């Protein structure tokens, strides 16, 4: 039987370029600083402090935002956020230096030890290769290895004991073992290497095929690709790149393909995204039409580069049957699998991903937040976060458009609707608030204000969107819109023939609308921060005229929708955007006086 082996070793010394914010930090505290570091690993951050922006950016690589009311934001240093930081090359000393640089009061004495011990857990257990056919999981800490070997979540995956620091493991358990190890608090560093995959010669074009303009990979895109590739070393080859929508994640994927020169499988969210990926690959590489194939509900071709949807992979006639299209993972000798919008990876695809750990895996996303809480599975099965850049940093450099974010609060239109809301159940309350007909007048005012600009109206509920489309005589794209019609409308929007467009949830993902600069969100998924990331990203691609983008969210006052809006607002706060709140009466002073 082909074997893997398990080894546990002491944490390696990680070297990286130290951020200026960390390397120059004084080892003291200052009452004028914005942080209050608490013993439970939560950090309160004063928004109105002059040092707020710099402190937030320094904190983001190793902490997660939990709450973002007006004046005090709450972050938490979780185990996973520390392990992601460790995988990206941060040390416990650098993390502590950031806290010391910005803390208002002395740091609780348990925090330095807690951070150091937690980060040291990453890599104490590592997967390594024995020879061409076998891997091992090795651990130099013998008591820890003994403890893991007795753990009921781990022991069933361990094979024969090779020596006092290693167990042999069936290669089929490579993924599920990593999942189990992270649940017990010892995330494995996988250095076991990868199947090379079938060769695919390709080069990046000097000029784009569609317009002959120069094509240059931006510095941060090249750096992200290089960090993932790691010179072909086993430390590279699996992980997640986090970049804003509009920052060119597709180009990062293409740059990685050019580095590897291997057959590639790309998985993405929709047929529209499949066509966008294919268009970009043919436009920016020397690959030919015959080498880049689509595998969707419409066509099922397989080639050296194959682009498929998550939907087709997770299709099955009924819940009692297997997934018939999972065979795609074995159809060719893939050297790379790209998971686009990895935060949306469906649960069944995690299962098959656990079995293909010998393939290089690149995750691309604008946010690591998953609404199902499976961030740990992304870490284990796709890989840790390898690279990210703050949205505002790319905005400052001109790579994405500057954006203003505004919430407009709208009252329910009359007592009848208020009574309907009052007696409804929880789910119905959210829908009544979301579909509030009083939002329509606000939409009309915004469309009039931006009549000459490219405006997207996007929402959750088709009845609401159809009502708006009929009232304002605007084209509407939904999931049932035929692909040919959809592509034609997108083309007209890009060229300016259509300036205002209404989209259902199909507008959340991977749509190439580079000149949209106003988005009006009339309803959304329950407090989804990932959805907020995607929708904001629709308008962040740089404008030809250097103009800014405007993001409006319409929310019904005194309802559950307002509570969920606060949750979505956290994403904008994480990325450094200011968030204004308007009243509908500021926009429509002569309309109504409903409180």
N, C-alpha and C positions, 0 to 999 in steps of 0.2 A: 504493500500500500504506500502511495506517495504521502510523504509526511511533511508537516511544518514543525518547527520547534519553538518553544516559548522561553524567552530569557528575560530576566529582570536585572537592570543595571542601575547604578547610581546616576543622578541627573547630570547630563553633559554641560559643559560650560558653553553658553551660547554667546556668540559675538555678533554684533550688528552696529550699524551707525546709530549712535544715540541721538534722539531728538534734542534740538536745542533747548526746548522747554524743560527737558529733564536734566540734561548735562550741566546746566548752569544754575540749577535750583539750590538755594541755600538750605542747610539742614536746620531749620528753625521754623517758628510760627510768627504770625503777624496779625494783630487784631483788625487790620484793614483788609485782610484777605477774604475771599468769598466762600471757602469750604468750612463746613463743620463735619468732621469725620467722627462717626459714632462706632461704638464697640460692636454693634451687630452688622458691620460692614456697609451700612447705609451712609450716604454722604449728602448733606444738605448744601445746596449751592444758591447763593444770593444772586438773583438775576440783575438787580440794579447796581451791583458792584462794578466799578470801572475795569476790574480784572476778569470779569465774567467770561467774555468771549475766548480769551486765551486759556483760561482755566478749563472751560468746557471742552475745547479742542484737545487739551492735554489729557483730560480724563476719559474721553471717548474710547481710546483703544483698549481699556481694561475694565470699563464699568458700563452698566445698562441703565438707561433712564426709566424710572418707574412712575413718577408723577411730575406734572409740569403746570401747576397753577401760576398765577401772575408773578409772584415775587420770590418764591422759594421752590426750586426744583429738587427732587429726590432721585439720586442715583443709587445703585446697589452694585457692589463688587461681588459677582457670583463666581462659583467654581468654574463654570464654563467660560465666563468672560476672561478669567485669569488664564485658563488653559489656551484659549485662542490667542491671548497676548503672548504667552510663552512660545506657542508654535510660530508666531510671527517674529520672534526674536527678542521680545522684551524680557528683561530680567526683573526679579523681585526688587532689586536695588533701584532700578529705574522707576518702577511703579511707586515705591515709597518716596522717592525723590520728588515726584510730581505732587504727591499728597503733602509733603513737607513744604513745598514751594508755595502752595496755595491755602494751607490750613489756617484758620483763624485762632484755634485753640490747640493745645498739645494733643497729639495723636494718641488715642487710647493704647495702653501698653500691649494689649493682645494683638493689635492689628499688624505690626511688622512681622511677628512670628507667624501669624495666621496666613498672611500673604506669601511669605517665603515657603512655608510648608506646603501650601496648596499648589503653588507654581512648580515646586520641586517634584510633585507627583507626576507631572507630565513627562513622559520619557523614562520613568523608572522601570517600566515594563515596555519592552520593545520587540517588535517582530523583525527578525533578520533572516537572511538567506544562508542555508547550510551549503548547498551546491545548486547545480542547474535545475534539479527536480524537487528540492526540499527547502522548507523554511523552518525557522525556530522562533519561539518566544522565550527570551532570556531574562533572568533577573539575578543580579549579583547580591541582592539583599535576601539572604536565605530565610530569615523569619517571615518576611513579606511573601516570598514564594510559597512557603508552607501555609500561610494564612489564605492566600488565593487558591491554593490547591484544595483546601477544605471548603471553600465557599460554594454553596449549592448552585449559584448562578454561573460559576466558572468550571467546576470540576468535570462536568460532562463533556467539555470540549478539550480536555487534556488527554493526550495519548501517553505513550511510555515515557518514563523519566530518563532523560539522556545522561544527566549528571546532577550534581547537587545545586545547579543554577538553571536548569532547563528541562522543559517538557516538550515532547513531540506532539504535533497537532495535525489533524487531518486538514489538508488545504481547503476543503469545503467549509471549514469553520472559521476561516480568516476574518470574514466580516462580522458574523454573529459573536465571535469572541471579543472583537473590539467593542461591539455594542455592550456586551456584558461587563467588560472591564470599566467602561466609563460610568456605568450605573453603580459600581462599587467604589468609584472614586479614584481609579488609577488608569487614566486614558493612555492607551498604548501609542507609542511613536512607531509607525509602520515604515521600516527601512528594508523591507523584504524585496523591493524591486518589482519590476513589471514585465509582462510579456511584451516583446518588442513590437509585434504587429506587422502587418504587411506594408511594404514600402510604398510610398506615394510621392514621387518627385513633384514639387511645386515651388514657385517663387512668388514673392510679392511684386505687384506691378509698380513701376515708377510713375505711371499715369493711369488714371481710372478709365476703364473701358467705355463707360457710357458717355463721358463728356471730354475725355482727353486732358482733364485737369491733373496737376501733380497729386500723387498720393504719398503722404508721409505719415508714418505711425508716430503719434505724439509720444513725448518723453514718458509720461506716466503709463501709457498703454504698453510701451516697450518694457518699462521696468516691471509692470505687473506680469507680463509674459515671461520675462527672464526669471523673476522670483519663482514662478510656478515651475518652469523648466529646470532651474537649478543646474544648468550645464549638463543635464542628462543624469545627474546623480540620483541615488535612491531617496535623498531628502526632498526631491521635487517629485512631480508627477501626480500628486493628488492634493486637492485643496480648493478653497473658494476665494474668488476675487470679488470684492465689494466696491462697486463704482456707481455713481448716480445714473439714472436714466438720462439718456442724451449724451453721456460721456464716452460712448463708443465701446461698450462691452463686447459687441460683435467683432470689432476690430481686434480686441485682445484675443478672442478665440481664434481668429484667423492668424494672428501673429504666432500663437502657440502651435497651430497647425504647420506653419512655415518652419518653425524650429524643429518639430518632431519629424516631419516628412513621412507621416504614416496614415493609413486608412483611418477615417474618422467618422464616428456616429454622433450626430447632433440631435438632442432631444429638446423640444420647445413646446410652447403653450397652445398654439393654434395654427391653422392652415395659413393664415396671414403671416404669422411669424416664420413659418417654414419658407414661404416665398421670399420674405425679406432676407432671411439668411442666405438663400440660394442666390438672390440678386447681388448681395454684398460679396459673397465668395467669388462669383464669376466676374464682378466688377473690379476686384482688388487683388486677384491672384491669377496665375497662368493656367489654372484648371479649366477644362473645357466643359461644355454642356453635357457631354456623355459621361463625364466623371463625377458630376454632382447630381444626385437623384433625390426624389421626394418619396416618402413613405407615409401616406395619410389615408383618410377615408376615401379620397378621390382617386389616388394612384398609389400603387405599391411597387415602386421600382427600387432596386438596391444596387449601389455602385460603390466606388472607392470612398466617396463622401456621400453619406446618406443622412437626410434630415427628416426626422419623424416627430409626430406630436405625442404628448403624454396621453391624449385621449385615445389614440389608436392602440397604444401599448396596453392600456388598462381596459380595453373593450373585451367583453365576453358575453356570449348569448344569454347566460343567466348565472346567478351567484353560485350555482353548484358545479360549474365547469371551470377549467383552467383558462388562463389568459392565452389565446391562440397566437398572439403576435409577440410574445416574449421570446420566441425563437429568433427574432431579429438580432438579439445580442450575440448569437452564435453563427449568424449567416456569413460573416466575413471575419477575417483575423484583424479585428479593430486594434489599433495602437493608441487610440484616444477616444474617450466618450465625453462629450460636452453636455452638461446639464444647464440649459438656459433657464433663467428665473428659478434657481434651485430652491428658493423658499417656497415654491409651489409644487415641489416634487410630490406626486401622489403616493400614498402609503404603499400600494402594491409595487411601485417601482423601487421603493426601499428594499423590498424583499429580494427582487432580482439583483439589485445593486450589491447586496450582501454576498452574492455568489460570484461576482465578477471582479473581485478585488485585485486580480492580477492585471487588470487593464488600467491605464492612466485615466484619471477622472478629474475634470475641471468643472467646478461650479461657478456660475456667473449670477450675480444678483445685485439689486440696489439696497437690500436690507436682509439681515440674517434672521429677522423676526418671522416666526411661523405661528399662525393662529392655532395650530394643533399642538404646540409646545414641543415639537420634535427636533429642536435645534441640536440636541445631543446626537441624534441619528445622522444629521448632516455632518457633524464633526467626525463621527466614527466612520461613516460609509463613503462619503465624498471626500472628506478631509477637513482640516482646520482652516480657519481664515488665514490666508497667506498675504493679502495685500488689500488695503483700502485707502481712499483719499477723502477727506471731508468735502462735502458738497460746496461749502462756501469757499474753500481754497480753489477749487476749479472755477467757480464763478469769478473770483478775483482775477484769475489768470485768463479769463475770457473764453474758457472752453465750454462752459454752459452759461445760459442766460441768467441775469439777475432776476429775482422774482419777488413780488409782493404777495402776501397771503392774507386774505380778508374773510372773516366769517360775518355773514349778514343774518341777523336774527329776525324772524318773521312770526307774527302772531297767527293763531288759528282764526279763520275768517269770520266766524259767527258763533253764537251760543249753541246752535244746533250741533255744530261740529265739535265744540268743546264738550258737550254732553256725550256725544258719541265716543269721544276719546276717554272721558272720565269712566265710562262703564265697560270699556274694552279690556280684553286680557293683555298680558305683557307684549306678546308678539304683534297683536293687532294695533296696540298703541304705537309701536314703532312705525308700522306701515302708514297709519293715519297721519302721523307727524311728517313722515317722509314725503307723502303724496300731497301735502297741504296745497290746496289750489291757490292760496294767497301767494305762493312762491312765483306763480306765473307772471304776475305784474312786475316782480323784481327782475325776472329773466328778461322780460320785454324791455325794461329800462336799460339793462346792461347790454343787450343786443343793439339798442339804439345808440348807446354811448360808444360802442366799438363796431359800428356798422361797417367801417372800412377795413377792419382787421380780421384775421382768421381766428374764429371763436369755436371752441368745442363745448357743447352742452352734454354732460354725461350723468347717468343716473342708474338706479338699481331696478326700478319698476317700469315695466313696459307700458302699462296703462297711462302712467304719468308722462312718459316720453312721447307716446302717440298723441296725447292731448297737446303737448307743446309743439310737436311737429305740425299738427293740423292748425293750431292757432297762428303760428308764425310762418307757416308754409315753408318748412325746412326739411331737407332729406334726413331720413332716420336709418341708421344701421343697427341691426340686432343680430342675434345668433342665427336667425332664420333667413337673413339676407344672403342671397346667392353669392358665391365667391366672385364671379365675374362682375356683378353689379357693385359689390363692395370695393373691388380693386378700381373700378371706374370712378366711384365717388372719391376714393382716396386720391386718385390721380387728379381729379378736378379740384380737390381741396389744395393739393400741393401747388398746382398751377395758378390758383386764385380764381378759377372759373366759379367755384363754390367757396364762399367765405365763411358761412356758418353751417355747422354740421352737428347733428344730435347722435350720440352713441350710447348703446347699452353697455353692459359689463364687458362686451367684446373689446371695448376701447381701453381696457386696463393694461393690455399686454402687447409689447413688441410691435407697435404701429409706427411706421416711419412717416411722421408728419412734421418735418423739420421747421416749418414756418408758423405753426400754431403758436400764438402768444397770449391767448386768453382762454381760460378754462372755467366753466361754470358748473359746479357740482351740485345737483339738485337733490340727490339722495345717494346713500352708500351702504356698504355692508356694515354690520354691527361693529362699530369702533375699530375697523381694520386698519392698522398702521401700514401693513404691506400694501393695501389698496391705495392708501394715501400716497405712498411712495410712487406707485405706478402712475397714478393720475397726475401728480405733480410733474413727473418725468415727461409726460406728453408735451409739455410746453417749455422744457428747459434746454432744448437744443439751441445752439447759438443762432441769433437772428442775423440775417444778411445786413440789416441796417444798424446792428449793434443795440437794438432796442431791448427793453425789459419784458418780463412776462407777468401776467396777473392771474392769480388763482383765487376764485371766489367759491365759498361753500355756503349754501343756503340751509339754515337750521331753524326749526320751529321752536320758538321760545316756550319755556315752562313745560317741556315734554321730555320723554326718554331720549329723543334724538339729541338733545343738548348734552346729556350725560355721555353718550357715545362720541359726540363731537370732541369733547375734552380728551378722550382717549386717543382719537386720531391726531389731535393737535400735538401730542407728544412726539410723533414722528417729525413734524416740522421743526419743533424745538430742538430735537436731537441734531438736526442738520444745520441749525443756526439761523433759521428764518424767524423774522419778527412776525407777529400774528395780530393784526388789527381786528377789532370787533365793531361792526356798524349795526345800527338799528334800521329797519326797513323805512322808517319815517325820515331818516336822513337822506334816503334815496328817492322816496315817494312822498314828499311833504304834504301834497294836496290830496293824497289818496284816502287814507284812513287814520283814525286815532284809536286803534284797538290796543289795549294794554295787556 
